[in-house]
Amino acid sequence: MLKLLNILPNPPEGTLTELAAGVIDFFSLWIARIGFIVFFVGAIKFVLSIKSEDMKDQIKTVLIMVSGCIIMAAVNDLDIFTVTNKDNGDELFNAIFKFIVEWISAVGMVALIFGGISFGFAQKNNDAASKISSIKTMVVGGMIIGLSTLFLSFSF
């Protein structure tokens, strides 16, 4: 029981603003932990789906892992959503845009790596349909990385 109490944060105290900040911190901590659980479950499902040759199941598990990472990253970087001054709208938009583009690039990298792994398995089994599908996955991953890099060159 004592170990369980160490997991929970101390309740916030102080003014109404400090209490609201404490509630936001509490929920962001637990949402990040839930995101890690989603990532972990996706990773386990991915390892189990490698044996099967169903690409749709493998892609779904990779998407589960990516969504868990996005959940963890989004709640750990809540400062990009803070609006302190109406004049810094461009800075706020650029920060959010950069955050989204970086995650799109990461998804493209996962697709590229996943396509490469699938291509290796297709070579082992000498299956032409799987080879074509894995090459398409690698090309799509490369296109996503290229487009996200291109988006970063724009400044708004």
C-alpha positions, 0 to 999 in steps of 0.5 A, a space after each residue: 500500500 505504501 508503494 501505491 501512495 508513492 505513485 500518486 502525486 501530492 494534491 495541489 494547494 494554494 490559489 485557484 490558479 495553482 489548483 487548476 495548474 495542479 489538476 492539469 499536471 495530474 491529468 497530463 501525468 496520467 494521460 502520459 502513463 496511459 499513452 505509455 501503456 498503449 505504446 507497450 500493448 502495441 509493441 507486444 502486438 507487433 512482436 506477436 504479429 511478425 509471425 503472421 504474414 498479414 500486413 494489415 495486422 502489422 500496420 495496425 499494431 505500428 499505428 497503435 504504437 505511434 498513437 501511444 507515442 503521440 499521446 505521451 509527447 503531446 501531454 509532456 509538452 503542454 507549453 506549446 498550447 499556452 497562450 500568454 499574449 495575443 501578439 505571439 500567435 505566429 510563434 504559437 502556430 509555428 511551435 504547434 506546426 513544428 510539433 505536428 510535422 516532426 511527428 509526421 516525419 516519425 510516422 514516415 520513418 516507422 513506415 520506411 523501417 517497417 517496409 524494409 523489415 517486411 521486404 526482408 521477410 518477403 525475400 526469405 519467403 520468395 513471395 512476389 506480392 509481399 515484395 511489391 507491398 513492402 516496396 510500396 510501404 517503403 516508398 510511402 514512408 520515404 514520401 512522408 519523410 520528404 514532404 514533412 521535411 519540405 513543410 519544415 522549410 516553410 515559415 509562416 
